[in-house]
Amino acid sequence: METNQSISIKNLALSFGALDVLKDLNLDVGQGEFLVLLGSSGCGKSTLLNCIAGLLDVSDGQIFIGGRNVTWEEPSERGIGMVFQSYALYPQMTVAGNLSFGLKNAGLPKAEIEERVNRAAKVLQIEPLLSRKPAALSGGQRQRAAIGRALVRDADVFLFDEPLSNLDAKLRADLRVEIKQLHQKLSNTMIYVTHDQIEAMTLADRIAIMRGGQILQLASPNEIYNRPANKYVAEFIGSPTMNFFEGDIVGGDGLRFSTGDQFFPLEGYEFHNGTPVQGPAWFGIRPEHMVTGAEADTAAIRLNGSVELVEPLGSDTLARVAVAGRSLWVRMDGQALVRDGDSVTVGFDPARANLFDKSSENRI
Amino acid sequence: MGNVTRASADVQVSPVPQEMTGPRGPKPRTVLSRRNIMIYGTLIMVSLYYMLPLYVMIVTSLKGMPEIRLGNIFSPPVEITFQPWVKAWAEACTGLNCDGLSRGFFNSVRILIPSVLLSIAIASVNGYALANWRFKGSETFFTILIVGAFIPYQVMIYPIVIMLREVGLYGSLTGLVIVHTIFGMPILTLLFRNYFASVPQELFKAARVDGAGFWGIYFRIMVPMSLPIFVVAMILQVTGIWNDFLFGVIYTKPDLYPMTVQLNNIVNSTQGVKEYNVNMAATILTGLVPLTIYFISGKLFVRGIAAGAVKG
């Protein structure tokens, strides 16, 4: 065990009967790192978090927190604080009662409990709410109180289980910022489960994208966005989703991608491991990496099509463009004057493209 | 002030049509609509159906025997007398004892209180363990318990007599308390399990992270949140045990008969004149305890039943 690792998970497996929820999972989280577990529902991200918290017994493997093997320890002995989606505040207790419940169970002296509760309340600005019951709080205040309950424990590791999913959009954005500030201030290790890619991208030092009980890619948000490890990750991150062309990488004078009756030159594309590959593949390009108008005329790859649908967002305009019998999403300037039926030329640079193997769907 | 005058000036500039400033909204419904007549008519009929026997009982219990013999059961008493109530409570004879229902009342209380407390205490812990601390075979255990609720009592009467005899509790109140506790277990466990299962799992998880153990979570989280279901269980048990006749007559002896058994012995005694007024008073006295419980906790009862029914 290296000392700079806060959490280390080795060969973790969990199955309910014949159903494998987690499979041979390995994960190392550095001290003070903000790790986001991202995936669609049922991918095992919450299950993994519950295993780390000790709320689920694992079938196989080991979990280390702070260098200590905690695989079979009680949740309260693991040095963690946890925040839940439904807040999970004890309804019959006041906010102060909620915050101090765990400390009382740990048998801390009264003066210290009071001091810790007050300190946490100050950090989260919930001091005026301490004597209120959870029913008398708004959603945002409740979630603050729930974070406070994790905070008072002085834990090395914070676990968040979709803490913002029950809040409305505005409040979610506010609290997201607060959580980020909290992390900067406390610099604890945080593991944060979400299905919201914006939360993941904005908060994370590293993101682990999960699917079917396995981690598909563990990398920085930037890396995940720019160099997704496989087609699933590429589709999962980004909205609207990446445009895909099905075809083959063929040789000849320089590598080209052939799809239908079109050929895309691949000059400038950085192949995975630097070794060019040929054969059936997916060609992916993000809507924001496509250009129109004058810029398109100088692009390496140009396609002519007509606009099917326009979604003006103010900051951007999303247009669905029909090209050779298929639809592509293109992100344009917010003030772009496009209408249904307009003829447009879309262009893009192969350097911004993502190529995935047809059968394995891994990046090539 | 300036704003107010300006506003009123605006009103004068653009006069609002009369019909827009008057009261608005749909026309109020008439009280005597066809629907209301149907609803209230039905409700009044049903209430009469249930209230009339009670009325007859109260009226009869306040009459003397000569007045009853006239045969007008609906007429109010000409001369109100409480003698039948006194007799029912303190003087009526059953067998050799002539101290009325009071003996049965105190027997029933001595049966009721420990049975209710014991069965609720055990069943709530059962339900809590089954809902939140799934152990290997917990589902099987639960199934067996539920099946227990469907086995007819008659099948078990004699085996229980033998078992109680063997441990020397046959004919004692302790034995009857144990029988009541056991027979209340399936339905109460089901009730508590379903209620606790409807409490969000995350609360339970949060309490575990906070270091609370089995009993800590039970007493400090679950019980304070579950007042309605405890009230429901209490009502079910109080009425069930108070109204029990069969177990009382089988597992105790005449000195220790509960109130219901004694009531039967008073009402069904074949010696002498049938004292309808005493019988009526005795019956009302016996029914008073469950009735009081319903009145006190009616609202909580409905809430608890609904809460248990929706989920689980």
Interface residues (C-beta under 8 A of the other chain):
Chain A: N50 A53 G54 L55 E74 P75 S76 E77 I80 G81 M82 F84 Q85 S86 Y87 A88 L89 Y90 P91 Q92 F101 G102 N105 A106 R149 D161
Chain B: P200 E202 L203 K205 A206 A207 R208 V209 D210 G211 A212 G216 R220 I221 P224 M225
